[in-house]
Amino acid sequence: MRDVSDEASISGLAGVLVWTDAERFPAMRDFYVHTLGLQPRSDRTHFVNFEWGTTRLTISVHREVSGPTREPLRLMLNLTVPDIAAAHARLAAAGVDFSRAPEQEPWGGWIATFADPDGNALQLFQLSAENGRAHGAER
């Protein structure tokens, strides 16, 4: 492993950008804001941004993106929840189609998988108490 000085090291993840096209943006925005219930940090024409601490998720329009994703599993967003059963029930009642119902992983946490309107894979992610402490998650 190559040594990297503190000044040159990567110190975290600032955020994730999910690109869509202008025609699909309204459905994507509606899904993240109304279906998932995320509170926008910034909400403009063809751009909506969400923030958790220092990490941001942005849904925006890119002129070189068209239609739904061609490879839904290339990138997966893990959205942490305190109670996966409650979150799953709320989203299922809102019409979200889960490809994987909540299931406990061998490491103790819980996962449930679904997709946004563009077909991008998302997971509800409930950390175990042990993993939550190890990764600094709030419980």
PLY file of the C-alpha trace (Angstrom):
ply
format ascii 1.0
element vertex 139
property float x
property float y
property float z
element edge 138
property int vertex1
property int vertex2
end_header
0.00 0.00 0.00
1.31 3.40 -0.96
1.71 5.99 1.79
-0.24 9.19 1.24
0.36 12.30 3.30
-2.58 13.61 5.33
-2.73 16.68 3.09
-3.01 14.52 -0.05
-5.38 11.88 1.31
-9.08 11.53 0.53
-10.87 12.43 3.75
-14.48 11.54 3.00
-17.37 11.55 0.57
-18.80 15.00 -0.17
-21.77 13.67 -2.07
-23.33 11.78 -4.93
-24.84 13.21 -8.11
-27.59 11.29 -9.89
-28.06 12.55 -13.44
-31.30 12.33 -15.37
-32.79 14.05 -18.42
-35.09 17.08 -18.41
-38.16 15.03 -19.33
-37.62 12.58 -16.46
-36.52 15.11 -13.83
-40.02 15.95 -12.48
-40.71 12.28 -11.68
-37.27 11.88 -10.09
-37.72 15.02 -7.98
-41.21 13.94 -6.91
-39.93 10.48 -5.93
-37.06 11.74 -3.77
-39.02 14.61 -2.18
-42.55 13.24 -1.86
-42.24 9.44 -1.95
-39.01 9.10 0.02
-39.80 12.20 2.08
-36.36 13.79 1.79
-36.15 17.48 2.73
-34.46 19.54 -0.02
-31.48 21.65 0.97
-31.71 23.39 -2.40
-34.51 23.05 -4.96
-34.27 24.77 -8.35
-35.31 24.13 -11.93
-33.70 20.81 -12.95
-31.80 20.51 -9.64
-32.66 19.25 -6.17
-30.14 18.65 -3.42
-30.37 16.90 -0.04
-27.90 16.99 2.84
-27.00 14.81 5.82
-24.22 16.38 7.84
-21.47 16.97 5.29
-22.77 14.48 2.70
-25.02 15.62 -0.14
-27.20 13.82 -2.67
-28.08 15.76 -5.81
-30.57 14.89 -8.55
-30.02 17.03 -11.63
-30.31 17.22 -15.41
-27.38 16.49 -17.72
-27.67 17.04 -21.46
-25.79 13.82 -22.26
-28.13 11.61 -20.20
-31.35 10.26 -21.68
-33.91 7.71 -20.59
-33.70 5.32 -17.67
-30.41 3.90 -16.48
-29.03 1.12 -18.66
-27.20 -0.59 -15.78
-29.29 -0.28 -12.59
-26.79 -2.05 -10.36
-23.67 -0.13 -11.37
-24.20 2.25 -8.46
-26.41 1.71 -5.42
-27.43 4.37 -2.92
-27.71 3.08 0.66
-30.12 5.24 2.65
-29.86 4.67 6.40
-33.05 4.31 8.42
-33.55 3.75 12.15
-36.42 1.25 11.63
-36.37 -0.63 8.34
-39.74 -2.31 8.93
-41.47 1.05 9.42
-39.68 2.65 6.45
-40.47 -0.35 4.23
-44.16 -0.28 5.21
-44.42 3.48 4.55
-42.74 3.27 1.14
-44.64 0.14 0.06
-47.90 1.93 0.96
-46.72 4.84 -1.22
-46.35 2.47 -4.18
-42.63 1.67 -4.06
-42.00 -1.78 -5.55
-39.29 -3.56 -3.57
-37.11 -6.08 -5.40
-35.86 -7.29 -2.03
-37.97 -7.15 1.12
-36.21 -6.29 4.39
-33.75 -9.03 5.20
-31.09 -9.30 7.88
-27.50 -9.63 6.69
-24.93 -11.93 8.34
-23.15 -8.85 9.79
-26.32 -7.91 11.71
-27.74 -5.02 9.70
-30.87 -5.04 7.54
-31.26 -4.32 3.80
-34.26 -3.72 1.51
-33.81 -2.91 -2.20
-35.91 -0.85 -4.63
-35.42 1.54 -7.56
-36.12 5.17 -8.35
-38.11 6.20 -11.47
-34.95 6.05 -13.62
-34.23 2.50 -12.45
-31.28 3.40 -10.20
-30.88 0.91 -7.37
-31.45 2.14 -3.83
-31.41 0.32 -0.52
-32.85 1.02 2.86
-29.98 0.28 5.19
-30.49 -0.29 8.91
-27.18 -0.71 10.68
-26.84 -3.11 13.57
-26.08 -1.44 16.91
-22.50 -2.74 16.69
-21.95 -1.58 13.10
-23.65 1.75 13.77
-21.12 2.54 16.48
-18.23 1.28 14.37
-19.20 3.53 11.47
-20.22 6.54 13.54
-23.90 6.30 12.65
-26.40 7.88 14.98
-28.84 5.45 16.56
0 1
1 2
2 3
3 4
4 5
5 6
6 7
7 8
8 9
9 10
10 11
11 12
12 13
13 14
14 15
15 16
16 17
17 18
18 19
19 20
20 21
21 22
22 23
23 24
24 25
25 26
26 27
27 28
28 29
29 30
30 31
31 32
32 33
33 34
34 35
35 36
36 37
37 38
38 39
39 40
40 41
41 42
42 43
43 44
44 45
45 46
46 47
47 48
48 49
49 50
50 51
51 52
52 53
53 54
54 55
55 56
56 57
57 58
58 59
59 60
60 61
61 62
62 63
63 64
64 65
65 66
66 67
67 68
68 69
69 70
70 71
71 72
72 73
73 74
74 75
75 76
76 77
77 78
78 79
79 80
80 81
81 82
82 83
83 84
84 85
85 86
86 87
87 88
88 89
89 90
90 91
91 92
92 93
93 94
94 95
95 96
96 97
97 98
98 99
99 100
100 101
101 102
102 103
103 104
104 105
105 106
106 107
107 108
108 109
109 110
110 111
111 112
112 113
113 114
114 115
115 116
116 117
117 118
118 119
119 120
120 121
121 122
122 123
123 124
124 125
125 126
126 127
127 128
128 129
129 130
130 131
131 132
132 133
133 134
134 135
135 136
136 137
137 138
